[in-house]
Amino acid sequence: MRLKDTPIRQKLMTIMLLVSGAVLLLTCGVFFVSEFLTFRKATVQQLATVGEIIAENSSAALAFENQNDATEILSALKAERHVVAAVLYDKEGRIFAKYPADMPDDALPATPEKAGYHFERLSLIGFQPVAQGDRHLGALYLKLDTGAIMRRWLQVFFSLGVVVVVFSLVVAYLLSRNLQQQISQPILALAETAKAISDRRDYSVRATKLGEDELGLLTNAFNQMLSVIQERENALHTANVALRDENTERKRAEEALHKSEAQLQTIVENIDEGVAVSDLDGQLLHFNRAALDLHGFVSLEECRRHLTRFAETFELRGMDGTVWPVDRWPLARILRGEKLRDLEVRIRHIPADWQRVFSYGGTLVRDAGGQPLMAVVTMSDVTERKRAEEEIRRLNVELEQRVVERTAELQAANGELEAFSYSVSHDLRAPIRHIAAFAGLVKQRSGEKLDEKGRHYLGQVLDSAKQMGHLIDDLLSFSRMSRAAMQKTDVDLEALVEETLQAQQPETQERNIVWKRSLLPKVRGDSAMLRQVFVNLLANAIKYTRSRDPAEIEIGCQEGNPNELVIFVRDNGVGFDMQYADKLFGVFQRLHRAEEFEGTGIGLANVRRIVARHGGRTWAESAVNRGATFYVALPNQ
Amino acid sequence: MIGLEKILLVEDSPKDLELALAALEDSHLANEVAVARDGVEALDYLRRQGAFATRPDTLPVVVLLDLKLPKLNGLEVLASIRADTALKQIPVVVLTSSREEPDLERCYELGVNAYIVKPVDFEQVMGVIKQIGVLWGILNVPPPSIRRSKT
């Protein structure tokens, strides 16, 4: 395990132990060196002292060249256990005595060296001059075996060192164990708190502050950070809730949109009108069912091509028959921004060789910003309608032609009729007038010369001429009535009846007539013509009730029919046989002999013609001697 | 027909002419009637040209004009009279068998002074012509231009 991965308390203890260990070792080392040097110095000092003593003691022996004494003196070195060799040189530098006495000479330096002590391997070697006053007597050589001394010293030193080090380390361990808690405790507490927070995600927990040191500051900062985190957490939570709500809402809206899109899709797919959608480049994207059917496509894939490629299959012509290039086709025009409506086009399927008439519409679909998104084309098959229209147009033209022809024929006929009636009016009347006039002149100027019979015949001539004159006049008025243009105004029928009755005064004043009148409304019509109707109907009623006393004549209005106004004139006169009812309204049709009731038989024909020209109808009800009722029905406007 | 005729009767039908003269006789106006048998003759008379070039420089107090006439019809004669500054003031009475509306309208547009339809009835036709003769030949005061020329 690497140091940085070990727990912090261990780390602290290790650091402390290592540091104290290192300090100890360093101290020991320095101490050792110092002790060692002191020890060597002391050894040298000791040996020098021994040397000086021996040199002092042996000066006499040397001076007197007494070898035994010298050997004797040297053997005293036995007390000095570590002195392994000693030599006394005479003033010429020859070996005078040696210690131990049996040591061979060649194991000893042959001549004395320079005075002084020095270490040589594990030995301390020293040369001491021997003198008496200023008189040089010789030299002393000493060899001390330092190895044993050193071993002993080292033994003592190291055992002491080990004890000290071990003890120090134990103390250091104990101290560090307690002291590291000062640092590690707050950190561990902080770590514990952090772990708890991260485990439970409870940001309301706060770390306990144990002091005012840097760890205290750290705890403060940590707690502060926690507050911030808690705040953020809360804000995040709130935002999350809002986001979730929003998401739910959006999901719901999306579902609704999907649903409505699906409905729209269903509608588009099922309407009878063909709908095609293209992108802005003219690439067709979609045909609905009807559009596919209209084009004779089986699958959607067939329509998914570019507009220009439709020209391989279809040919479009205007209603005038000119072939349209693709850029005049409905979709091309829509893509250029045109809005189309009811554009009728002849479309031909080239391979299948069928031809129909389509009515096209469509526009660009834009987004809210007005940017075009796609083009939509609608189409429907109006072939049948077109055919029907053509047929109607053809029939209309034919009809118009026929009307023109008929009008021309009618105009010609009318012209002829006019010429005829003009001619009748002038040329037919003139001879009658002449007959009447000259017969009149005969009667006036030569009447006296004729006999009774002659005068009677002349009277008959005059009567006939007069009758003929009336007939011609009535016929002309009837013909005029048919040809005259109607001038429609609001006509007050009540006033009209009143005026008519006033005009009939000469006929009615001698008669006993009971009038029943109900109020008549105003109608829209030609006043002069309607007056003619009432003149005829009332004159008839007055005429054919001549034999009645009292005569009863009723003028009224029949209720009940909302579409027409029915006016009737009822009398209690001689009436007529219903089997002739239809003849009654014919020109010159009479049901009575002229001696009974005068008349030309043109009045009711005029009534029927006038009412018919007003869009109405006429009929009559009667029985012989039971009176008659004449009905005039005018359409309500 | 040379003299101081007061009335110009334009009539192609001899029978009508005879009848008209018979009627006017009763009013003692027959001798003052000049007769033209067609439209051209009527205008020639009024303008004193053709057969009438030597006629005295007088104008009738009334022209009795039939509509159906050979050459120029009555409407054309009426239009010419009204277009002629010398003649336009002469009273013109249309006397006709017809009461066709277009004729009526045209006549009044051209400024006819009266439009009379000849009745079929003998008594009536005689009465009407007599009354016209009396009204226009005797009672009516003609325009000054005509009176001047008469003197």
Interface residues (C-beta under 8 A of the other chain):
Chain A: S421 Y422 S425 H426 D427 R429 A430 I432 R433 H434 A436 A437 F438 A439 G440 L441 K443 Q444 L462 A465 K466 M468 G469 H470 I472 D473 R480 A484
Chain B: S13 K15 D16 L19 A22 L67 K68 T96 S97 S98 R99 E100 E101 K118 P119 V120 D121 F122 E123 V125 M126
